[in-house]
Structures are given as structure tokens and as C-alpha cells.
Amino acid sequence: MEVKLIKAVEEDRYFIAEVCRETIPLYNEISPGFFEEQAEIFEKQLPEGYDIYIINHGEEKVGFLITKKVDKDIVYIVMLYLLPKYYRKGIGSTTLKSIEESVRKDEINNIVLLADNKAHWAKSFYLKNNYNIIGESSEEVKNFKGGILGPYYIEGTILMHKEL
């Protein structure tokens, strides 16, 4: 399965907002309003200080990935979302493999992410892709590696990790 990660450009912000809005039905019960809020932020501009990619499957834009290097040896996956019609087709797993290969080339050996503890489908997806839960309490997440994820913590999330 071919997946390409292409650096997002400013006009991609509307596609990213669309993906956020398409995600609302899946998450609205556990995070009401969050994805509409994110869509509105993206429509104004792409956030600075992050690596933002459009996920292409063939010629189709199918989702987006946002990462941030938070330590010399750690990349944080901020967001990874696909349009719903591309769920369960292996694209998410292939995207993870692609970003893992990319950061490994930069001699980065750890990827972390926060997943909503109530989003059982997200936890299951990352566990299936060999990520481990390493923090379940807010203190564990906020204190990880001296607090590097504190600014990104969202109530009810768990910390997951994969050593590459």
C-alpha cells in the first residue's frame, strides 16, 4: 500500500479542517466541540513550530499528520486523522511506519503520543502498531521526561510510546 507524506502548504489548511469536521461524529461524545474548534483554527492558518503533512494514498488526499520534535531523541505525534472513508484500509498503520522510518533516519529512537482514554478504537490501533501505554494519570503524562509534554496534555488522555 502506497502512502506518501507531503509537507502541508498553507492552502492545505482547508483540507485539514475538512478532516477535523469529518472526525466529529467519532469523537463528539467524548470530546464535544474539540474538532470543530480545531477546524476553525486550521482554517485561519497552519500552526507554526510543527511538522504538518498531508497523507496521500495514490493521488488522493486521505488525511493529515502533525508531529513535533520535543526532545533530542523524541518525536511527539500531535494528530493523525484520516477521512472516515479511509478507515480500516491499512493507511493509518502505513502512515505510522512511514513516519517511524523518517524519524529513525534522523537518529530519533522514540515516538510518543497522547490518546483519549475513552477512544478505545485509537488505543487499540496504536497497541496493534506496537505502541505501549506508559502513562495513564495526568501526573505521569505531565511529568514525562521532565515535563516536555505538559503543554500538550489534554484531560483524559493517556501517554503511549514506541521505541524504534
Solvent accessible surface area in square Angstrom, and as a share of the most:
residue,aa,sasa,rsa
1,M,127,0.57
2,E,103,0.46
3,V,20,0.11
4,K,101,0.43
5,L,39,0.20
6,I,80,0.41
7,K,113,0.48
8,A,18,0.14
9,V,78,0.45
10,E,82,0.37
11,E,123,0.55
12,D,10,0.05
13,R,45,0.16
14,Y,119,0.45
15,F,24,0.10
16,I,0,0.00
17,A,1,0.01
18,E,82,0.37
19,V,0,0.00
20,C,1,0.00
21,R,83,0.30
22,E,81,0.36
23,T,1,0.00
24,I,45,0.23
25,P,112,0.71
26,L,67,0.33
27,Y,20,0.07
28,N,67,0.34
29,E,166,0.75
30,I,45,0.23
31,S,26,0.16
32,P,102,0.64
33,G,43,0.41
34,F,58,0.24
35,F,6,0.02
36,E,57,0.26
37,E,99,0.44
38,Q,29,0.13
39,A,0,0.00
40,E,84,0.38
41,I,80,0.40
42,F,4,0.02
43,E,56,0.25
44,K,158,0.67
45,Q,98,0.44
46,L,22,0.11
47,P,39,0.25
48,E,150,0.67
49,G,57,0.55
50,Y,66,0.25
51,D,54,0.28
52,I,11,0.06
53,Y,34,0.13
54,I,4,0.02
55,I,0,0.00
56,N,21,0.11
57,H,60,0.27
58,G,43,0.41
59,E,164,0.73
60,E,98,0.44
61,K,85,0.36
62,V,0,0.00
63,G,0,0.00
64,F,0,0.00
65,L,0,0.00
66,I,3,0.02
67,T,5,0.03
68,K,53,0.22
69,K,113,0.48
70,V,27,0.15
71,D,55,0.29
72,K,166,0.70
73,D,37,0.19
74,I,3,0.01
75,V,8,0.04
76,Y,9,0.03
77,I,5,0.03
78,V,43,0.25
79,M,17,0.07
80,L,21,0.10
81,Y,44,0.17
82,L,18,0.09
83,L,17,0.08
84,P,49,0.31
85,K,139,0.59
86,Y,25,0.09
87,Y,73,0.28
88,R,231,0.84
89,K,110,0.47
90,G,36,0.35
91,I,1,0.00
92,G,9,0.09
93,S,16,0.10
94,T,33,0.19
95,T,0,0.00
96,L,1,0.01
97,K,112,0.48
98,S,33,0.22
99,I,4,0.02
100,E,8,0.04
101,E,95,0.43
102,S,49,0.32
103,V,10,0.06
104,R,107,0.39
105,K,166,0.70
106,D,97,0.50
107,E,142,0.64
108,I,7,0.03
109,N,63,0.32
110,N,25,0.13
111,I,0,0.00
112,V,0,0.00
113,L,3,0.02
114,L,29,0.14
115,A,6,0.05
116,D,27,0.14
117,N,68,0.35
118,K,142,0.60
119,A,0,0.00
120,H,127,0.56
121,W,67,0.23
122,A,13,0.10
123,K,45,0.19
124,S,64,0.41
125,F,49,0.21
126,Y,19,0.07
127,L,85,0.42
128,K,145,0.61
129,N,13,0.07
130,N,104,0.53
131,Y,1,0.00
132,N,88,0.45
133,I,63,0.32
134,I,76,0.38
135,G,1,0.01
136,E,117,0.52
137,S,43,0.28
138,S,29,0.19
139,E,109,0.49
140,E,88,0.40
141,V,0,0.00
142,K,90,0.38
143,N,102,0.52
144,F,31,0.13
145,K,124,0.53
146,G,82,0.79
147,G,24,0.23
148,I,42,0.21
149,L,0,0.00
150,G,27,0.26
151,P,113,0.71
152,Y,45,0.17
153,Y,35,0.13
154,I,90,0.46
155,E,141,0.63
156,G,37,0.36
157,T,10,0.06
158,I,2,0.01
159,L,2,0.01
160,M,0,0.00
161,H,32,0.14
162,K,34,0.14
163,E,124,0.56
164,L,44,0.22
